Amino acid sequence: MTENTGISYVKGDATAPHGEGVKVIVHLCNDLGGWGKGFVLALSRRWPEPEVAYRRWHRERARNDFGLGAAQFVQVADQLWVANVVGQRGILSRAPGSVRAGETPQGSKGAPVRYEAIDAGLGRVADRARKLGASVHMPRIGYGLAGGEWSRVEPLISGRLTRRGIGVTVYDR
């Protein structure tokens, strides 16, 4: 556990969270309705429900809360939920770090990560986790395909979750 954040870091698979009790797996989605790279592939291999729900949520966005900062909660087992958090504007068309000078990601200006949206989404996750009495589990969200910096995401997780007494485990492969 990192002393100043309260976040536990472990090696492993975030789709197989450790511990007892109710758990919420958090990951980031884009605002384009795209699902097909990164952590979502691991989710879809285990459960079809989060992808189906996300695609429907995006398709019906004119009649719901879909948008940056929103969070959708999908129950995949008796004590297990997946939180689809919209924290990216657009997507990277290439791997992070390989976007050429002057090139912008599809549907985005610069890296797709939106820290304000992650913060708002994590607030929604905190509210749901408290209601469920759940711990929160995730890969390093906002990092990787989102093009963000962990040093900017980690304080958001700490501020929204661990400081409110919600246990958080981050999984590194």
C-alpha positions as CSV (number, residue, x, y, z in Angstrom):
1,M,0.0,0.0,0.0
2,T,1.3,3.5,-0.8
3,E,1.3,5.3,2.5
4,N,0.2,8.7,1.2
5,T,-2.6,7.4,-1.1
6,G,-4.1,4.4,0.7
7,I,-4.1,2.5,-2.6
8,S,-2.9,-1.1,-2.6
9,Y,-0.9,-2.1,-5.7
10,V,-0.7,-5.8,-6.6
11,K,0.5,-7.9,-9.6
12,G,-2.4,-9.6,-11.2
13,D,-5.5,-9.4,-13.3
14,A,-8.1,-6.7,-12.4
15,T,-10.9,-8.9,-13.9
16,A,-10.2,-11.4,-11.0
17,P,-10.2,-9.0,-8.0
18,H,-8.8,-10.2,-4.7
19,G,-10.6,-10.2,-1.3
20,E,-13.9,-10.9,0.2
21,G,-17.2,-9.0,-0.2
22,V,-18.8,-6.8,-2.8
23,K,-16.4,-5.5,-5.4
24,V,-16.6,-2.9,-8.2
25,I,-14.1,-3.1,-11.1
26,V,-13.5,0.3,-12.6
27,H,-12.2,1.1,-16.1
28,L,-12.4,4.0,-18.5
29,C,-14.4,4.2,-21.7
30,N,-14.3,6.7,-24.5
31,D,-17.2,9.0,-25.5
32,L,-17.3,7.7,-29.1
33,G,-19.0,4.3,-28.3
34,G,-15.8,2.4,-29.2
35,W,-15.0,-0.8,-27.3
36,G,-12.2,-2.9,-28.7
37,K,-8.7,-2.2,-27.4
38,G,-7.0,-2.5,-24.0
39,F,-8.6,-3.6,-20.8
40,V,-12.1,-3.8,-22.3
41,L,-11.0,-6.9,-24.2
42,A,-10.2,-8.7,-20.9
43,L,-13.6,-7.6,-19.5
44,S,-15.4,-8.9,-22.6
45,R,-13.6,-12.3,-22.4
46,R,-15.0,-12.8,-18.9
47,W,-18.5,-11.2,-19.2
48,P,-20.4,-9.9,-22.2
49,E,-22.7,-7.7,-20.1
50,P,-20.5,-4.6,-19.7
51,E,-19.9,-4.2,-23.4
52,V,-23.5,-4.8,-24.3
53,A,-24.6,-2.2,-21.7
54,Y,-22.0,0.3,-22.7
55,R,-22.9,0.1,-26.4
56,R,-26.6,0.5,-25.6
57,W,-25.9,3.4,-23.3
58,H,-23.9,5.1,-26.0
59,R,-26.5,4.3,-28.7
60,E,-29.3,5.7,-26.6
61,R,-27.3,8.7,-25.3
62,A,-29.9,11.3,-26.4
63,R,-32.2,9.8,-23.7
64,N,-29.7,9.1,-20.8
65,D,-26.7,10.5,-18.9
66,F,-24.0,9.2,-21.3
67,G,-21.1,11.7,-21.5
68,L,-17.8,12.6,-20.0
69,G,-17.8,12.0,-16.3
70,A,-20.7,9.6,-16.3
71,A,-20.5,6.1,-14.8
72,Q,-22.6,3.1,-15.7
73,F,-22.8,0.1,-13.2
74,V,-23.3,-3.4,-14.6
75,Q,-23.7,-6.4,-12.3
76,V,-21.7,-9.4,-13.6
77,A,-21.9,-11.7,-10.6
78,D,-23.6,-11.9,-7.2
79,Q,-21.1,-9.6,-5.5
80,L,-19.3,-8.1,-8.5
81,W,-20.0,-5.0,-10.5
82,V,-18.2,-3.4,-13.5
83,A,-18.2,0.4,-13.6
84,N,-18.0,1.8,-17.2
85,V,-16.6,5.3,-16.6
86,V,-16.5,7.8,-19.5
87,G,-13.1,9.4,-19.0
88,Q,-11.8,9.8,-22.5
89,R,-12.6,12.2,-25.3
90,G,-12.1,10.2,-28.4
91,I,-9.4,7.5,-28.9
92,L,-5.8,7.1,-29.9
93,S,-5.6,5.6,-33.3
94,R,-2.0,4.4,-32.5
95,A,-0.3,3.1,-29.4
96,P,0.5,5.8,-26.8
97,G,3.8,7.4,-27.5
98,S,3.6,6.6,-31.2
99,V,1.4,9.5,-32.3
100,R,3.5,11.5,-34.6
101,A,4.2,15.2,-34.2
102,G,1.2,17.3,-35.5
103,E,-1.1,14.2,-35.5
104,T,-4.1,14.2,-33.2
105,P,-6.0,11.1,-31.9
106,Q,-9.4,10.4,-33.5
107,G,-12.1,12.5,-32.0
108,S,-9.7,14.2,-29.6
109,K,-7.2,17.1,-29.3
110,G,-4.1,15.6,-27.7
111,A,-4.3,12.6,-25.5
112,P,-7.9,11.3,-25.0
113,V,-7.7,11.3,-21.2
114,R,-9.9,13.8,-19.5
115,Y,-8.9,14.2,-15.8
116,E,-12.0,16.2,-14.9
117,A,-14.2,13.4,-16.3
118,I,-12.2,10.7,-14.4
119,D,-12.6,12.8,-11.2
120,A,-16.4,13.1,-11.7
121,G,-16.8,9.5,-12.6
122,L,-14.8,8.4,-9.6
123,G,-17.2,10.5,-7.5
124,R,-20.0,8.4,-8.8
125,V,-18.1,5.2,-8.2
126,A,-17.5,6.3,-4.6
127,D,-21.2,6.9,-4.0
128,R,-22.1,3.5,-5.4
129,A,-19.3,1.7,-3.6
130,R,-20.5,3.2,-0.3
131,K,-24.1,2.1,-0.9
132,L,-22.9,-1.4,-1.8
133,G,-20.3,-1.6,0.9
134,A,-17.8,-2.5,-1.9
135,S,-14.1,-2.3,-2.4
136,V,-12.9,-0.9,-5.8
137,H,-10.5,-2.7,-8.1
138,M,-8.9,-1.4,-11.4
139,P,-6.0,-1.4,-13.7
140,R,-4.1,1.9,-14.0
141,I,-7.0,3.8,-15.4
142,G,-6.2,6.9,-17.6
143,Y,-2.9,5.5,-18.4
144,G,-1.9,3.5,-21.5
145,L,-4.5,3.9,-24.3
146,A,-5.9,7.0,-22.7
147,G,-2.5,8.7,-22.9
148,G,-2.6,10.1,-19.4
149,E,-0.1,10.3,-16.6
150,W,-0.5,8.1,-13.5
151,S,0.9,10.9,-11.4
152,R,-2.3,12.9,-12.2
153,V,-4.7,10.0,-11.9
154,E,-3.5,8.6,-8.6
155,P,-4.5,11.7,-6.5
156,L,-8.0,11.6,-8.0
157,I,-8.4,8.0,-6.9
158,S,-7.1,8.9,-3.4
159,G,-9.2,12.0,-3.1
160,R,-12.5,10.4,-4.3
161,L,-12.1,6.9,-2.9
162,T,-9.5,6.1,-0.3
163,R,-9.9,9.3,1.7
164,R,-13.6,8.3,2.0
165,G,-12.7,5.0,3.5
166,I,-13.2,2.9,0.3
167,G,-10.5,0.2,-0.2
168,V,-8.8,0.5,-3.6
169,T,-6.6,-2.1,-5.3
170,V,-4.7,-1.3,-8.5
171,Y,-3.6,-4.3,-10.6
172,D,-0.4,-4.3,-12.6
173,R,0.0,-7.2,-15.1
